[in-house]
């Protein structure tokens, strides 16, 4: 099964989310509209990480399980945000404090599964 596009898009998504959130939060005390700086930087970092995953990193079989773990983290955060938005009763349960541990658990599970079934991943 070719998971290269799934990994590249997921790594790009994860990098975008982490870089944008981190930079926005770090600049919040100094710049009123820190998201105007954090979001473009996150986009550039995510694009660079996705391209690097697609072009170079996927060629190394030992790098595939961690790449799929990082990708699963971004997909899980996106899923938690979608559930929080689309299912009104779930809004009380879905927060950063619950979404991040859920995403970490998904990342670990994806990485372990990819390591276990590495011969099936191309």
N, C-alpha and C positions, 0 to 999 in steps of 0.2 A: 504494500500500500504506500503510495506516495504522499507523505505528510509534509513535504517541503513548503507548499503554499500556506498550509495551516500554521506551521511553525513560524514562517516569516511574518505573516500577518499578526499572529499572536504576540510575537516578540516586539513587533512595532507598536502594537496596542499597549502592551505592558510598559514599554519604555516611555511612550507618550504620557501615559497616566502618571507614572512615578515621577518623571522629570517635570512635568507641568505642575503637579501638586506640590512637589518639594520646592521648586523655585518660587511658586506663587506664595507658599507659606513662609519661606525665608525672607521674601521681600515685602511681606504684608506690613511690617512695622515701619518701613522706610518709604514705600511707594503706595499711594492710595489705590491705584488701579493696578495691582501687581499681576493680575491675570493677563493684562495686555502684554506683559513681558513673558510670563510663564507659559502661556499657551503656544505662542510661536516657537519658543525654544523647545518645548515638548514635541511639537510637530517635526521640527528638524531632527531632533534626537531620535524620535520614533522612526522616521523615514530612513535615517542612517542605519539604525539597528536592523530594520527589516531588510534593507538592501544587503547589509553585511551577512545576515543569516541566509538569505537566498543565494548570494553569490559565492561566499567563502565558507561559512561555518558549517553548513549542512553537509559538506563533502567529508567531514570527519565523523566517522561512525560513533566515536566515543563522546562527541559533543551533542549528539541528538537527544539523549534523555534529558540533560539539563535544559536544552532549548525548548523541548516540548513542555517541560515543567514551567518555565518562564511564560510560555505562551498560554498555558492553562491558567496561570494566575490572572492574566489580563482578561481572558474569556470569562472566568468566574466573577471578577469584579463587574464586568459588563452585564453579566446575567443578574447579579444582585441588584444593580442599578435599574435594570429593566423590570425586575419583579417589584421593586420598591415603587416604581413609577406606574406600572400597569395594574397592580393589585393593591387597592387602597387599604384593605385590612392588614396587609403585610408591612405597611409603612412604619408601624410601631416596633416591629422586630428587626427591620433591616436598617443598620447604621454602619458607620465606619468600624465600630467596635465588633460588629458581627460579620460584616462583609470581608474584612481583611483576614481574619482567621479561617473563614470558609474558603477564601481564595488560596491561602497557604496550604490548607489541607488538599485542595484540588491539585495544586502544583506538585506537592509531594507524591500524591497518588499517580498523577500522569507521568512523573519522572520514574517512579518505581515500575509502573507498567511498561514504559518504554524500555527500561533496562532489562526487564524480564523477557519481553518479546522483541528484542532488538533485531532479530533476523527477519522479522516481518516488515520492518520499517525501512523504506528505501528513500 
